[in-house]
Every structure is written in C-alpha cells, then in structure tokens.
Amino acid sequence: MAIAPLLAATTAFIQRAPRMLIGAHWVEAADGQTMPLRNPATGEQLCLVPRATVDDVDRAVLAARQAFDDSPWTRTRPRERQNLLWKLADLMQRDAELLAQLECLNNGKSAAVAQAMDVQLSIDFLRYMAGWATKIEGTSVEVSLPLMPDDQFHSFIRREALGVVGAIVAWNFPLLLACWKLGPALATGCTLVLKPADETPLSALKLAELVQEAGYPDGVFNVVTGTGITAGSALTRNPLVDKLTFTGSTAVGKEIGKIAMDSMTRVTLELGGKSPTIVMADADLGSAAAGAASAIFFNQGQVCCAGSRLYVQRKHFDNVVADIAGIANAMKLGNGLDASVEMGPLISARQQERVYRYIEMGRDSGATIACGGEQFGPGYFVKPTVIVDVDQKHSLVQEEIFGPVLVAIPFDDEADALRLANDSPYGLGASIWSNDLAAVHRMIPKIKSGSVWVNCHSALDPALPFGGYKMSGLGREMGHAAIEHYTELKSVLIKL
C-alpha cells in the first residue's frame, strides 16, 4: 500500500505559526525562541514549536491558579463538568483522523493504529471520567467526642478538588497520556498546565484547541511546549502548583518526587518498567508466542509496560522463541502513514542509538541474536530483535531499553518463574500465559507488579487502575483511584 495523503487540516495545523496556549491566548515564547520537531520516519524537520521560558511557565501556572480561584470554573456543578468532558470527547471523535495523523507524524507510530487505539482509548477514557464528575462523594460521620458528652455535633467529610495540576507526559503515547491527566483533573474541578514531551507536543496543542472549542473557561487548560530542563523544571518547582503528575523515566520521576517532597506538593509518578511475560508449559503456545511478540513489538517497544523479558518453561523454550522470531522477521517496517506497515520508527536518532547500543552490548557479552539486531534509515528504525543466552543479572535483563528488543530466558518450574519475574527493580506489569487456573491464582499474589494480565498483555481499561510497584512509580492512573489522586479530604465538625 502507498503512503496515505495528509488531510488538509493536518497540513494546515503543521504549517501554522509556533504558538502555545496560556490562559485565553495563543502565544509564542517570551523570548521568541522555537525548537524544531522531526518526523521520525524520515528524519526531516516537521515544524517549529515555542521553546517556553521559565516566565512562560509561570504565566501559565498563574492563569491556572486564577481560573481555579476566581473564574466561573470554580462554580461549575458536577453535571456541567460531565457535559464539558463529553463535548470534548465528541470533538475528538470528530477530529480522530487528524489527531491520528499528528501522532503518526510527530511520534512515528502507525496512523491507522493511532486512530483505532491511541485516539479511541483517549475518547473512551474521557467519557469514563465524565461519569465520575457526578459521583464524587463525601460521607457523614457520627462522632463520639467523650470529653464533650453533653453537646451535639454534625460531622462530615468533604472531597474537594486539589487545585492547580502540573502535568508532564512522555513521548510514547502523547495524546493518551495527556488525557489520562486531563480527564480526572477536569472531572474533579482542578485546572491544568500540561508540558508535553519535548519531541511530541503536536497532539497536545490540538487538544488545547478542542478544549477551547468545547467551551472550557480560559485558564482551565494550558499547554506550554519546551524542554524538560527548562519548562519541565519550572513547572515542577512552581509554588502555585498543588499537584504534580508525571509519566516518564524513573530517573526523572525520582527527581520530581524529591522536589515535590520539599514543598509537600501532591504527586503521582508513572515510571519505567521491565515487564515479564511468563509462558507456562500448559499454555496455548501459538497464542502465547503471538501475544509475547505483540507485548514487546507494539509501538516499536516504546511502552512502559512492554513485555521485554520473556520467560518460557524450558521444554518449550526453543519452539516459542523460534515462533516469535518468525513473527518478528515477517513484520513490515516503514512510514506509519502506510496502513500496511506493522512497525514504525523509534522516536529519535538518540533513541535509535540508545537501543542499538544495548543490542551491541548483548553481542559483546556473548549473547545470541535470534533475529533482528540491525538499525537502518532514513528515519530511526531498529528491526524487531530477540536475544537469548543472556544472564539474568545482565543489563539487557535489568534495565529498561524502551525499544523492540526482547530478552528470552528459560525457567524450570513455577517457583523459578516467580523468582525470575520478581528479580527486577521495576514492577509495572506482568503477564502469565497458562490454562491452569489454579497455578495462575497461586502466582498472581506473588508477582510484584501493579497489573497482572492472564493470556493477554498490556490490556488497559479506564475502570482498572494502572501504576507500578517499586521503581515503577507512585499512585495510579485511571479508575476511581485517579479521582482520589486529584482530590483532598476535609473533615468538618459542627457543634450544634
């Protein structure tokens, strides 16, 4: 199939002047500086966006602060917040193809997959969160107060919006991650300043246009584009921010957590992963091989919960690895605007170099490259790779590569599988492939990760909380847990 033509609206959006949304206004950076975005499929410059200064970020936070404290937004009722989220979701549905093309051009992923998954999951999540706007509840409490036995009291607990949210998101799912932050923030009545990843701000800027069109008051949603070291740091350190929510690397997340602790800013961190895929001897091996391949090669392996560690019961190890290698070798790589392409490029030349360095590290240590192991251009491509004969303590097994690289290791029994699966600093996700439900239920409580999938991997639903154990983060996205992370509890005691 040929590369699909861009929508006229997509081309117009890319060609517009570099602007970001602060309060009611689309503005350039205070000093007029811009930064280039590149198309990962070609390496060519795509467009320019503002390189926000510290002053720009401070103005955005002030706009969000004023919107939370003094604007009509503070008086919106739950039904209004619900309806605004529904309106925003409807606008995203209308512009789904445009949003998908922006994700493809800016991130490299398949436009067809982006429309079916990234955009649709974002829409579904906003509609799910819209329902929570009318279901935020407090409780009444009968208090004892034994030192005041002759008095009567009325006591209750309120759940209130936290305030100004500073949100920083990663480049692998730019639109979806933005909506994971935006949805609960706007459902609860918070205001938001979003700093998209340096590399992938286009869908966030389009989202800001749709927020305005949906009718949100000025300042409720702001987008500042720029570097993490300047704009991200300024947002993290601004004293007017009540909550920080970050999706990205563990190293950066730890720094944000330390800064947040100094000011007691509320924080949620969705960080790295090195998720195990465990194939038991009784599994449907064909389905397990296909599932394991999808778990690591989807989105070019640039997924925080990618199944990057494969553990297969020894008797079937060679066959399962061979099946996955066959799937990898048959995958079509190319420009995501071609609907027949199964894998696009990595996000940047730097990421391509990083991933390939890990592959070379494996070669140098004596590991076997079962398939792939090559990079090519133009663009930032790495072939889907499977590596065997690797020690469990090797960096290939212990460190997050964030690319289409699968490390496969055999195990002997259930206890061995659990030991290997838990031998990691991360704990974001894990999958078990088995038809023995007794064994599965024994294993689930013993796996140290925030999500466990059985006979599937990375299956996310808005109703299920998502987050990690250990170095994979703090707090949860999605589900009712997200509402809890964007609200505070206030106890009230009234002497009658």
Residue pairs with C-beta under 8 A, 6 or more apart in sequence:
1 338
1 339
1 340
2 338
3 335
3 337
3 338
4 111
4 337
4 338
4 339
6 101
6 105
6 337
7 97
7 98
7 101
9 95
9 98
10 98
10 101
10 102
10 105
13 98
13 102
13 202
13 206
14 46
14 47
14 102
14 105
14 202
15 47
17 28
18 28
18 29
18 34
18 47
18 48
18 49
18 50
19 26
19 27
19 28
19 50
19 205
20 26
20 27
20 28
20 29
20 49
20 50
20 52
20 56
20 205
20 208
20 223
20 224
20 225
21 27
21 205
21 208
21 209
21 212
21 221
21 222
21 223
22 56
22 59
22 60
22 63
22 222
22 224
23 59
23 60
23 63
23 67
23 218
23 219
23 222
24 218
24 219
27 50
27 56
28 34
28 50
29 50
29 51
29 52
29 53
29 56
29 226
30 53
30 55
30 56
31 53
33 50
33 51
33 53
34 48
34 49
34 50
34 51
35 48
35 49
35 50
35 51
35 198
35 225
35 226
35 227
36 45
36 46
36 47
36 48
37 45
37 46
37 47
37 48
37 49
37 106
37 199
37 200
37 201
37 202
38 44
38 45
38 46
38 199
38 348
39 45
39 46
39 105
39 106
39 108
39 379
40 107
40 108
40 344
40 345
40 346
40 347
40 348
40 379
40 380
41 108
41 334
41 335
41 336
41 337
41 344
41 345
41 379
42 335
42 378
42 379
43 349
43 377
43 378
43 379
43 380
46 105
46 106
47 202
49 201
49 202
49 205
49 225
50 56
50 224
50 225
50 226
51 225
51 226
51 227
51 230
51 231
52 195
52 224
52 225
52 226
52 230
52 231
52 234
53 226
53 230
53 231
54 230
54 231
54 234
56 224
56 226
56 231
57 193
57 195
57 224
57 226
57 231
57 234
57 235
57 238
58 234
58 238
60 193
60 222
60 223
60 224
61 164
61 166
61 193
61 222
61 235
61 238
61 240
61 241
62 240
63 218
63 219
63 222
64 164
64 165
64 191
64 192
64 193
64 219
64 220
64 222
64 240
65 163
65 164
65 191
65 240
66 219
67 73
67 191
67 217
67 218
67 219
67 220
68 74
68 161
68 163
68 164
68 190
68 191
71 217
71 218
71 219
71 220
72 217
73 189
73 191
73 216
73 217
73 219
73 220
74 189
76 84
76 189
78 133
78 134
78 136
79 133
79 134
81 130
81 133
81 186
81 187
81 188
81 189
82 130
82 131
82 133
82 134
82 187
83 130
84 186
84 214
84 215
84 216
85 126
85 127
85 129
85 130
85 133
85 183
85 186
85 187
86 126
86 127
86 130
87 214
87 215
88 126
88 210
88 211
88 214
88 216
89 123
89 126
89 127
89 130
91 210
91 213
91 214
92 99
92 119
92 122
92 123
92 126
92 207
92 210
93 123
95 206
95 210
96 115
96 119
96 120
96 123
97 115
98 206
99 114
99 115
99 119
99 175
99 203
99 206
99 207
100 111
100 112
100 114
100 115
100 118
100 119
101 111
101 337
102 202
102 203
102 206
103 109
103 111
103 114
103 118
103 119
103 174
103 175
103 200
103 202
103 203
104 110
104 111
104 114
104 336
104 337
104 344
105 202
105 337
106 174
106 199
106 200
106 201
106 202
106 203
107 114
107 171
107 172
107 174
107 199
107 200
107 347
108 300
108 336
108 344
108 345
108 346
108 347
108 379
108 380
109 118
109 299
109 300
109 336
109 344
110 336
110 339
110 341
110 342
110 344
111 336
111 337
111 339
112 336
112 339
113 336
114 336
118 173
118 175
118 176
119 175
121 176
121 460
122 175
122 176
122 178
122 179
124 462
125 176
125 179
125 180
125 183
125 462
125 478
126 179
126 182
126 183
128 183
128 462
128 463
129 183
129 184
129 186
129 187
129 462
129 482
130 183
130 187
132 184
132 187
132 188
132 480
132 483
133 187
133 188
136 159
136 187
136 188
136 483
136 487
137 159
138 156
138 157
138 158
138 159
139 156
139 157
140 154
140 155
140 156
140 157
141 155
141 156
141 157
142 155
143 153
143 155
143 493
145 151
145 153
148 495
151 495
151 496
152 495
152 496
153 493
153 494
153 495
153 496
154 493
154 494
154 496
155 491
155 492
155 493
155 494
156 492
157 489
157 490
157 491
157 492
158 489
158 490
158 492
159 487
159 488
159 489
159 490
160 487
160 488
160 489
160 490
161 188
161 189
161 190
161 486
161 487
161 488
162 188
162 190
162 242
162 243
162 266
162 486
162 487
162 488
163 190
163 191
163 242
163 243
164 190
164 191
164 192
164 193
164 240
164 241
164 242
164 243
165 181
165 185
165 190
165 191
165 192
165 193
165 241
165 242
165 243
165 244
165 245
165 486
166 193
166 195
166 235
166 236
166 238
166 241
166 243
166 244
166 245
167 178
167 181
167 182
167 185
167 192
167 193
167 194
167 195
167 244
167 245
167 246
168 194
168 195
168 228
168 232
168 235
168 236
168 244
168 245
168 246
168 247
168 248
168 256
169 177
169 178
169 181
169 194
169 195
169 196
169 197
169 204
169 246
169 247
169 248
170 177
170 197
170 247
170 248
170 249
170 304
171 196
171 197
171 198
171 199
171 200
171 347
172 299
172 302
172 303
172 304
172 347
172 402
173 299
174 196
174 197
174 200
174 201
174 202
174 203
174 204
175 203
175 204
175 207
177 247
178 194
178 196
178 203
178 204
178 207
179 207
180 247
180 477
180 478
180 482
181 192
181 194
181 245
182 192
182 194
182 207
182 211
182 221
183 482
184 482
184 483
184 485
184 486
185 191
185 192
185 486
186 192
186 216
186 220
186 221
187 483
187 486
188 483
188 486
188 487
190 242
190 243
190 486
191 219
191 220
191 221
191 222
192 220
192 221
192 222
193 222
193 223
193 224
193 235
193 241
194 204
194 208
194 221
194 222
194 223
194 224
195 223
195 224
195 225
195 226
195 228
195 231
195 232
195 235
196 203
196 204
196 205
196 223
196 225
197 228
197 248
198 226
198 227
198 228
199 347
199 348
200 347
201 223
201 225
204 223
204 225
205 223
205 225
207 223
208 221
208 222
208 223
211 220
211 221
224 231
224 235
225 231
226 232
228 252
235 241
235 244
236 244
236 256
236 259
236 260
237 259
239 263
241 265
242 265
242 266
243 265
243 266
243 267
243 268
243 485
243 486
244 256
244 260
244 265
244 266
244 267
244 268
245 267
245 268
245 269
245 475
245 485
246 252
246 253
246 256
246 267
246 268
246 269
246 270
246 271
247 270
247 271
247 304
247 477
248 271
249 271
249 272
249 400
250 271
250 272
250 400
250 426
250 471
250 472
250 473
253 269
253 270
253 271
253 272
253 473
256 267
256 269
257 267
257 269
257 474
259 265
260 266
260 267
261 267
266 485
266 488
267 474
267 475
268 467
268 473
268 474
268 475
268 476
268 477
268 485
269 473
269 474
269 475
270 304
270 466
270 467
270 468
270 472
270 473
270 475
270 477
271 304
271 428
271 468
271 471
271 472
271 473
272 304
272 400
272 402
272 426
272 428
272 471
272 472
273 304
273 305
273 306
273 308
273 400
273 426
273 427
273 428
273 429
273 468
273 472
274 308
274 309
274 397
274 398
274 399
274 400
274 424
274 425
274 426
275 295
275 305
275 306
275 307
275 308
275 309
275 426
275 428
275 429
275 430
275 431
275 449
275 457
276 307
276 309
276 310
276 311
276 420
276 421
276 424
276 430
276 431
276 447
277 291
277 292
277 295
277 296
277 307
277 309
277 310
277 311
277 430
277 431
277 433
277 457
278 311
278 411
278 417
278 421
278 430
278 431
278 432
278 433
278 434
278 443
279 285
279 288
279 292
279 310
279 311
279 312
279 313
279 316
279 320
279 433
279 434
280 313
280 414
280 417
280 432
280 433
280 434
280 436
280 439
281 313
281 315
281 316
282 434
282 435
282 436
282 439
283 433
283 434
283 435
283 455
284 433
284 435
284 455
285 316
285 319
285 320
285 323
286 323
287 433
287 455
288 320
288 433
288 455
289 320
289 323
289 324
289 327
290 323
290 327
291 431
291 433
291 455
291 456
291 457
292 307
292 310
292 320
292 324
292 406
292 433
292 457
293 324
293 327
293 328
293 384
294 457
295 306
295 307
295 431
295 457
295 458
296 306
296 307
296 308
296 310
296 384
296 404
296 405
296 406
297 327
297 328
297 331
297 343
297 384
297 404
297 406
298 306
298 458
299 306
300 343
300 344
300 345
300 346
300 382
300 403
300 404
301 308
301 355
301 384
301 401
301 402
301 403
301 404
301 405
302 346
302 347
302 351
302 402
302 403
303 458
304 428
304 472
305 428
305 429
305 451
305 457
305 458
306 402
306 458
307 406
307 429
307 431
307 457
307 458
308 400
308 401
308 405
308 406
308 407
309 397
309 406
309 407
309 409
309 420
309 421
309 424
310 320
310 321
310 324
310 406
310 407
310 408
310 409
311 408
311 409
311 410
311 411
311 417
311 420
311 421
312 320
312 321
312 408
312 409
312 410
312 411
313 410
313 411
313 412
313 413
313 417
314 410
314 411
314 412
317 408
317 410
320 408
321 370
321 386
321 388
321 408
322 370
324 386
324 406
324 408
325 370
325 371
325 386
328 371
328 372
328 383
328 384
328 385
328 386
328 404
329 371
329 372
329 384
331 342
331 343
331 384
332 340
332 341
332 342
332 343
333 341
333 342
333 343
333 344
333 345
333 381
333 383
334 341
334 344
335 341
335 344
335 379
336 344
343 384
343 404
345 352
345 379
345 380
345 381
346 352
346 355
346 380
346 381
346 382
346 403
347 380
348 380
349 380
351 380
351 402
351 403
352 375
352 380
352 381
352 382
354 401
354 402
354 403
355 375
355 382
355 401
355 402
355 403
355 404
355 405
356 375
356 382
358 395
358 396
358 399
358 401
358 403
358 405
359 369
359 372
359 373
359 382
359 385
359 387
359 405
361 395
361 396
362 369
362 387
362 390
362 394
362 396
362 407
363 369
363 373
365 390
365 394
366 389
367 387
367 388
367 389
367 390
367 394
367 396
368 387
368 388
368 389
369 385
369 386
369 387
370 386
370 387
370 388
370 408
371 383
371 384
371 385
371 386
372 382
372 383
372 384
372 385
372 386
372 404
372 405
373 383
373 385
373 387
374 382
374 383
375 381
375 382
375 383
376 383
382 403
382 404
382 405
383 404
384 404
384 406
385 404
385 405
385 406
386 406
386 408
387 396
387 405
387 406
387 407
387 408
388 407
388 408
388 409
390 396
390 397
390 407
390 409
391 397
392 409
392 420
392 423
394 407
396 405
396 407
397 407
397 409
397 424
398 424
398 425
400 426
409 420
411 417
411 420
414 439
414 442
414 443
417 443
418 443
418 446
418 447
421 430
421 447
422 446
422 447
422 448
424 470
425 470
425 471
426 449
426 468
426 470
426 471
426 472
427 448
427 449
427 450
427 468
427 469
427 470
427 471
427 472
428 449
428 450
428 451
428 467
428 468
428 469
428 472
428 473
429 449
429 450
429 451
429 452
429 453
429 457
429 458
429 468
430 447
430 449
430 451
430 452
430 453
431 452
431 453
431 454
431 455
431 456
431 457
432 440
432 443
432 444
432 447
432 452
432 453
432 454
432 455
433 454
433 455
434 440
434 454
434 455
435 455
440 454
444 452
444 454
448 469
448 470
449 468
449 469
449 472
450 465
450 466
450 467
450 468
450 469
450 472
450 476
451 464
451 466
453 459
460 466
460 478
461 478
462 478
462 479
463 478
463 479
464 478
464 479
465 476
465 477
465 478
465 479
465 480
465 481
465 482
466 476
466 477
466 478
466 479
467 473
467 474
467 475
467 476
467 477
467 481
475 481
475 485
476 482
476 485
